[in-house]
Amino acid sequence: MDGDIRRQKNTWQRRRPPGEGKMAGPSVGRRPEQRSGSSQRHGNSSASAQKNYERYVALAREAALRGDTIEMENCYQHAEHYFRVMRERAT
């Protein structure tokens, strides 16, 4: 049974188009306007950064109430990232 799964996985990996492998960089196979930059990754408005910041802070508080410290820290780290994005856009 395990051999069947391995064969299926290897077949799938061989069928990937060139440039779609794991080692392909973020800009390989994309037009310049499609490359992921900071402004494209986080949306074009600081409102989306504010919304994401508030969402992750709320999720962190919920995780803290449940006693899930790992999830809480993860959410606070995401919130901090969006806080920095908002601060960067403000300057």
C-alpha positions in Angstrom: 0.0 0.0 0.0 2.8 2.4 0.9 4.4 1.8 -2.5 1.3 2.8 -4.3 1.2 6.1 -2.4 4.8 6.8 -3.1 4.3 6.0 -6.8 1.4 8.3 -7.0 3.3 11.1 -5.3 6.3 10.7 -7.6 4.1 10.7 -10.6 2.5 13.9 -9.5 5.9 15.5 -8.9 7.1 14.5 -12.4 4.0 16.1 -14.0 4.7 19.6 -12.7 5.4 22.1 -15.5 9.0 23.4 -15.7 9.5 26.3 -13.4 6.8 25.1 -11.0 9.2 23.2 -8.7 9.9 23.8 -5.1 13.2 25.5 -5.9 11.7 28.1 -8.2 12.2 31.7 -6.9 9.3 34.1 -6.4 9.8 35.8 -9.7 10.5 32.7 -11.9 7.8 32.3 -14.5 6.0 35.4 -13.7 5.7 38.7 -15.5 7.2 41.7 -13.7 3.8 43.1 -12.8 2.9 39.8 -11.1 5.9 39.6 -8.8 5.0 39.8 -5.2 6.1 43.0 -3.7 5.4 44.5 -0.3 2.5 46.6 -1.6 0.9 43.6 -3.4 1.3 41.2 -0.6 -0.5 43.4 1.9 -3.0 45.1 -0.2 -2.8 48.7 -1.3 -4.6 50.4 1.6 -3.5 50.8 5.1 -7.1 50.0 6.0 -6.5 46.3 5.1 -3.4 46.3 7.3 -5.4 47.9 10.1 -8.1 45.3 9.7 -5.6 42.4 9.7 -3.9 43.9 12.8 -7.2 44.0 14.7 -8.2 40.5 13.5 -4.9 39.0 14.8 -5.1 40.8 18.1 -8.6 39.5 18.6 -7.5 36.0 17.7 -4.6 36.3 20.1 -6.9 37.3 22.9 -9.2 34.4 22.2 -6.3 32.0 22.2 -5.1 33.5 25.6 -8.6 32.9 27.1 -8.5 29.3 25.9 -5.0 28.9 27.4 -3.4 28.2 24.1 -0.1 30.1 24.5 1.4 28.8 21.2 -1.5 30.1 19.1 -1.6 33.3 21.1 2.1 34.0 20.4 1.6 33.2 16.7 -1.3 35.6 16.4 0.6 38.3 18.3 3.5 37.9 15.9 1.2 38.3 12.9 -0.4 41.4 14.5 3.0 42.9 15.1 3.8 42.4 11.4 0.7 44.3 10.3 1.5 47.0 12.9 4.9 47.5 11.3 3.2 47.6 7.8 0.8 50.4 9.1 3.7 52.3 10.7 5.8 52.0 7.4 2.9 53.4 5.4 2.3 56.3 7.8 5.8 57.7 7.2 
